[in-house]
């Protein structure tokens, strides 16, 4: 593993230094291994590892390329980690999400354009308490994604989205639905959207904090039941 780690670090160094840019094709395996002073086997293992975390894209019969390195690709593994954790660990994840998303919502209220505000309002108005859990999950994803995108920070938006993957949302919403909390949560969405419409950053931050804290509270109760 130490040799493979060395190979990973050397490939990473080439990308950081700009020798390999997003979309570039890597030199042939033999050539790159000799250039970096590594065995072909360690190079092969390093490429596999970097493919898993979406840094490299191995195209059979074509070659190996550096991906776009966009935040949504590089942070994708977070969703997998989140999905694998139990309710106790999920509580810690929600604490992180609350800190990030509340501040992002306040920032969105400051920066939202008229078109973005109109899209958020349309999303809120497109749904009511009669929807299925699956439709509710999709709405929740769209609602929070729209707000995160308003920040103009792709890394923040991707991190927030991956911290609450679709699997986690489905589990949470199913529990909330059983507790009859759908309309209350949709009401909270409407209140957050109204604060964004008014460009009231402080109110938007407070409402988002309370909204996510409510889910945390439910998770705590579920975990201790």
Secondary structure, 3 states (H helix, E strand, C coil): CHHHHHHHHHHHHHHHCCCCCCCCECCCHHHHHHHHCCCHHHHHHHHHHHHHCCCEEEECCCEEEECCCCHHHHCCHHHHHHHHCCHHHHHHHHHHHHHHHHHHHHHHHHHCCHHHHHHHHHHHHCCCCCCCHHHHHHHHHHHHHHHHHHCCCHHHHHHHHHHCCHHHHHHHHHHHHHCCCHHHHHHHHHHHHHHHHCCCHHHHHHHHHHHHHHHHHHHHHHHHC
